[in-house]
């Protein structure tokens, strides 16, 4: 018995039918999420990043291919290996596995991308992905001498191949789908990119406020002035920089939040606290 196969990537030249590689394809109107993890690794050390699938529709997935780009000056990708979703016993059940492997990982270090392609027989959709999980794992090494804090983004991109066999048209989409009634059906994809950050992540600890409260002194400098108003507004407008765990050296602290919470009608730091301090400085009110 001949077995049709949903073809992706380099397998397209070997086999005849493809959800991913034949056009046109019917839109499924459903979306699959592909997510690349974020990890830290020291310069010269190995790293491992999982690529996961989520929100897989009930129809399942019978083919998937995409690539992940990276900075080849920072990272060396050594392999892209099948994850738990792929290692579900499909090779022993799918007759097309004897023609070509169901999963194929390829690394193109000169262009800075690694691709993953997977497909299963169209004769039996039961071998497709039905649940969320890890699709593949990217393994590699950080270059020696790379400065701490350097980030190499891991960005999901379309795999570098023809749109379909002998089309002469470059593929511009992430391929993800299945076959229904002899026709390819494609899912939309939501992409969550990842990264490798060089160095050990910095852990910051926030000191709890003391029992001693100096009302209005948001920057804890021992006095109440317009700089306290400014810091409160900055912490609200740019929390990543000036909030409780902000990146700026002069971000607000837990003690500063306790001091600055002068608007008794609302608990916590708000614009109302900044306004009340400003009114007190202008002597519109007599106490904080």
N, C-alpha and C positions, 0 to 999 in steps of 0.2 A: 504494500500500500504506500502510495506517495504521500508525503506529509508536507503541507504548506507551512511556511514559516514567516513570522512577522520580522522583517529584516531591518537592521539598523547599522549605521556606520560602515565599517569595512566589510561587513558580511553581505552588503547589498550586491556586490559583484558576483557572489557565489550562488545566491538564491533568488527566486523569481518574484515572490509576492511580499509586499511590505506595507504595513500600516504607516510606518514612519517614512518610507522612502518612495512611495507612489503617490502621485497627485491625480485628481484632487481628493481631499479628505473631507468627510462630513464633520462639522463642529459638534461636539458633544454638549456644549453649554454647561460644562462642569469644570472645576478647577482642582488641580493637584499642586500641593506645596512641596517645593524642593528646597532644602535648607542645608547650608554648609556650616559646620561648627566654627567656633572661635577658640583658639588655644594660645598659650604662651610657651615659648621654648628658648633656652639659652643659646647664644651664638656657638656654633659648632656641634650642637646637640640635635638628636632626632626628635621628630614630632609625628603625631598621628591625628588626623581630622576626619570625623565621620560626616557623610552626606546622607541625609535622611529624607524620607517621603512621608507626607501627612495628608489627611483629607482625601484619601483614595476613594473614589465613588464605588458603588456596589457592583458596577460592571467590571471593575478590576482594570489592571494594566497588563497588556501583552507585549508592549515594546516601549523602550525608553532610551534616548541618547542625548547627551549634552557634553559640554566640555567645561573645565574650570581653569581660568587664567590666573597666573601668578607672576611675581617679580623674580625672574631667574637669576638676578644678581644677589638676591637675598636668600632664596630657597632653591634646593635641588629636590625635585620630586623623583623618588626612586620607584614607586609602584602605586597603582590604584587597584585595590583588591575588592572582590565581591563581599558584600555585607550579609547580615543575617537574612534579609528578605530574599536574596538570591540563593542562599544556601538552604533552600527549603525542600530539596530532593527532586527538583524539576529535571535535573540531568538524567535521572534514572527513569523518569516517567515520560519525558518528551522525546519522541522518536527522532525529531530533527536535531537533537544534540549529537547524534552520530555524524551529522554532516558538518557541523561547526559548533563551537562552544556557545552556550547561551549568553555568557557574559564575556566582554572583552574590554580590558583597560589598556590605554595607550598613552605614552608620555612623549611630548614633543618639546624637548628642553630648549631647542634653538629658538622656538617661537613663544615659549613660556605658557604652555597649556597642557592639560592632561584630560583625556576624554574617557567616558564610560558609556558602553553600549550593551544593552540587554534585550533579548527577544525570545519569545517562546512560540510554539506551534499554534497556528490558528485553528487546528482541528479540535483542540481541547482547551477551552478558556480556563479550566480549573487550575492550570499550572501558572496562571498569571498572579500578580500581586493583588491581594484583597485587603490587606491590613497595613497600618503604618509601621515604619521601622527603618533600620539602617540599610540603605541601598549599596553603598560602597564606602571604603575607607582609603583616604589619601595618606601615604606615608612618605616621609622625606627627611631632609636634614637642613638646618640653618647654616648658612655660610659662616666660616670663622671670621672674626673681626668685625662683624656687623654690630653697630652701636645699639645699646639698650634703648628700647622705645620705638625702634624701627618697626613699621607695620607693613606686611605684604598682604594685600587684599586677595581673597580667593573669590573670584567673581564667576558666576555661572553664565556661560555663553553658548550659542548654538555650536554644534560640532562642525568641524571644517570638512564638508563633503558636498557632493552634488545634491540638489533638492530631491531628485530621484534618478534612478539609473539612466545614463545617457541623455540627461536633460540639458546639460551644459549650463545650468543655473545653480548658483551657489546657495546652499541652505542658509536661511536666516532665522530659523525658529528652533526652539527646544521641541524635540519630538517625543510625544507621550500619548499613547492611545491603545486601541484594541480594534478587533474586527467584529462587525455585526452584519449578518446577511451578505457576507462576501465583500463588504465595503469597509475601507479603513475609516475609523472614527478617531478624531484627535481631541484631547483635552487641552484646555488652557492651563497655564502654569503660573503660580506665584513663586517668585524667586527670593530667597533670603540668603544673601552672600555672607561669607565668613572671612576669617583672617588668621594670620599667624603673627603674633606680636613678640618681638625679641626681648628677652629679659624676664625676670620674675615679677609677677603683678604686685603692685604696691598696695599694701593693706593699711588703710587709715582707720584710726579709732577716734571716736567722738567723745570728748569728756562731758559727762553729765553736768548740768548747771548746779552751782552751789546754792545753799539756802539764802545767801546774801544777794539781794536783788537791788541794783541801782537803776531805777526806772528811767528809761529813755536812752541809756548808754549801750546802744546796739553794737558798737565796735569795741566795747570794753576798754576804752582808753582813759577812763576815770572822769570824763566830763560829758556833758550833753550838748551837742551842737548840730549844725547842718550835716556834718559828716555821718551822723547816725541816721538821719533821714535818708541820705543818699544810699547808705549800705542796705537799709531795709528795702528800698525800691530796687536796688540792683539784685538783691537776693530773690526778689519776686519775679523780676523781668528776665534774669539770666541765672537760673538755679544751678546749671551745670558749672558755672564759673564762680558765682558768689553765694550759692546756697549752702546748706549745712555741710555737705561733703564736696563743695566746689573746688575747682582746680586752682583758683587764685589764692595766693598766700594770705590775702586779707578777706577771705570769705567769712560770712557770718558763722558764729559758733553757737552751740547749744546755750551757753551762758548769755551770749548776745541776743538770742531769740527770747530768752526769759526776760532779759532787761528791756528789750524793745517792745514787748507785748503790753502796751499801756492802754489800749482800747479795751476796756473791761466788758464792752457789749459783745465782743467776739473773741473766742479763745484762739490763740495762735497768731503768728505774724501776718498782717494784712496791710493794705494801703491805708486803712484807717489808723493804724499805729503811727505811720509816717506823718499823716496829716495832723494827728493830735500833738506829736512832738513839735511839728512846725508851728502850730498855733501857740504852743507854750513858749517857744522861742520868740514869737512875735508879740507875746504877752496878751494874746487874745483870751487865754485861759490862765488861771493862776496856779494850777497844780497838775501834775501828771498822775 
